[in-house]
């Protein structure tokens, strides 16, 4: 898990990038009823915007609400894994809900009719939850593991070099 804000941004960026790409691909493909070269280009064009919106939503709104929910629904004695699962669950609920509406507004223009897209939210929630647990979290955790391993190796090298002064 991230140990500081810089690592948190890397961790969040990996998760948001994978989730935004998967969810954009699923929803755009379902909207067009097919997946072909034209739809793939639309997905690639939409991805940067979906990624930026997802990062902003997760960091400034949904992530903070999820942290408060975890605090309310977990106990100090709960395990680290239980708290992570709660965090993922509440974040996915919030992100899938807000991004369902925002995605519709992004694709179809800003109108109150975009709230009718909430009928797609249960599908989006299920896909986003499995995407988060199976596709997005493993590479993000792997990246954190590699970063932490590199930091520990650098500390070991620096400690050894400072003690070997003749």
N, C-alpha and C positions, 0 to 999 in steps of 0.2 A: 504494500500500500504506500501511497505517497507520504513522504516525511516532511515536505515543505511545499510552499506555494508553487515554486517552479515545477516540481515533480507533479503536483496536483494538476497543473495546466497540461503537462504532457499526458498524464493518465486520462484526464477528461477529454483531451483532444482525440486520443486513440479511440475511446469509447464512443464519443459523439460522431467521429468520422465513420466508423463502421456502422453504427446505428442509423445515421442519416442516409448513408448509401443504401443500406438494405431496405429501410422503410420507404425511401424515395422510389427505389426500384419496384417494390411491391405495389405501392399505391398508384404510381404512374402507369405501370403495366396493367393493373386492374382497371384503371380509368379508361385506358385505350382498348382493353380487351385482348391485348396481344403483346408480344415482345418481339420487336424487330429492330433493324438498324435505326429507323427514325425514332422509335421509342428510346433506344439506348442513347442516342444523342440528346434527347430531351432530358433524360435522367442525368447525363453528364453535365449538361448546362444548369440543371436545377441543384445539383449536389453542393456547389460552393455556398449557395444561399441557404440551403437547408442546414448545412454544417455550421455556418455562422450564427444562424438563428438558434439552432440547438445549443451551441456553446453558450450563447448569451442567456438563454432561458435556463439552462442547467446551472450556470454559475451564479446568476443574480436572483433568480426567483425560485424555481422548482427545487434546486439543491438545498437551499436554505429552509424551505418549507419541509422537505424530506428530513433534514436533520432535526427539526423540531418535533416532527412526528415520531422519529426513532426515539428521541428523548422521552416523549410521552408514552410510547408503547413498549419500551424496554426498561429493564431493571439494571441497576449497577452491577448485579451479579451475573447478568447474561453474558454469554461467550462472545468473543470477537466475531466469530462466524455468524452468530444469530444477529448481531448488530449490522453486519455487512448485508445479510439477507434482507433485513428490514429496510436498510438504506436503498438497496436495489429495488425492492418492491415498491416503496413509496416514490422513488424517483421515476420509475417506469410508469406508475399510475399518472403522475403529474405530467411527465413529458409526453406520453401517448395522448393524454387528454388535450393538452394545449397544442401539441403539434398536429393533431387531427384537424383542429379548427384553423390554425395558422396555415397548414398545408393546403387546405381547401381555399383559403383566402389568397394564398400565393398563386395557386393554379387557376382559380376562377374569378379572381378580383375580390375586392373588399365589399362585402354586403352581409346583411343579417342572415341571408340564406346559407351562409357558411356554417351556421350553427346546426343546420339540418345534417351536416356531415357527421355529427356526433353519433349517428346510427352506425358509423364505421368504427367507432371507438373500441368496442369489445374485440373486434378482429385485430385492430392495431395494437391494443394492449397485449393480447396473447402473442402476436408475432414479435413485438418489442421485448417482451419478457424473455422469450426463448432466445432472441437475438442477443440480448444483454448477457444472459447466463452462459450461452454456448458459443457465441461468436465474438462478442466485444470484450468481455471481462478477461478471458484467457490471454489474448495478446497484450492487453494493458498490464496485467499482472506480470507477465513475462518481461515486458519492458522495464517495469519497476524492479524486478529481480535482477536484471542485467545492470541497471543503473546503480543499484545498491551494491552489487558485487564489484563493479568498477570502483565505486567510492571506497569500499573496504580494502581493495587491492592498492589503491592510491594511498590510503592511510598507512597501510602496512609498509609500503615502499618508502614513504616519507619518514615514518618512525625508524625504520632500519637505517636510512641514510643519515639521520640526525644523530643516532647513537654510535655510528661507526666513524666518528671524526678522530683523526690521529693527532 
